[in-house]
Amino acid sequence: MRKLLASWALIVLGACAGWAADSSENPEDFHFEVTGSGWLVNSGGTIQASGSPINLVTDLGVYQQQPTFYGKLVVKPGRKHRILVEGTPFRLAGENTVDRTVTYHGETFTVSQTLMSNADFNYAFAGYQYDFLSGPMGHLGISVGGAYLNAEGAIRALETGISANKSETIGLPLAGAEGRIFPIRGHRILEFDAGIRGMDFGDYGHYLEAGGNAGVTFGPVTLQAGYRSVRVDIETTSANPSGVDARLRGPLFSAQWRW
């Protein structure tokens, strides 16, 4: 992913030399940009609460290709300045008959029990982006901001009715880079964008998200198809460790409006 984003950034930088000669039409000259997306999420990783890590797929049988909403709002008070707001509610569910004993938040679930599970992650981000490159062929900028992340996991044994749940809410400082290129000079019909954002928190884990899209514009609407990946690894460093180490990724289909 890092090599792909680096190559993409070099393409944007190479295109900058031709910006001054482009058409007066500038697709980056807007005040608001709204994006609504459907994200087909494939998940993996573990959750843990006062016990050993529990695998989302092999232990809990979390369903794959789950449709999830992702939304983004960009406000441009100036040519190189962007205010960013985005968020998504992850809703993961699964059912599986376990072949080992697992413990979650003080409750033990034994071999051959059928477990019903839910793992929810609510994510919201607000921040500021400065575009050090901006023109008719696209933009490239860096962003800083804060994210709100609420994680909750619940497990219930179908046969016995025993259940356990655990929730955590944290705030995360994040930084990243994002950009877009319009490869056909003087036209905005075709576009490509990509971005990456994250932060390392030392012993408490890390957060990383990355993605890219290709889009075609029809009048005021741009239809996009792309891919998005999120890695959440947040944990406590106590005598009874708890946390989540989840990988969420899959294709993304979007509609975007700029005015």
Protein Blocks (a to p, Z undefined) as FASTA:
>chain_A
ZZmmmmmmmmmmmmmmmmmmmcfbdfklcfbdcdddddddddeddddehiacddfklmno
paehiacddddddddfbfkbccdddddddddddddddfbdcdeehiacdehiacdddddd
ddddddddddfbgcfkbccdddddddddddddddddfklopacddddddddddddddddd
dfbghiakbccddddddddehjnopaddddddddddehjbccdddddddddddddddfbd
cddddddddddddddddZZ
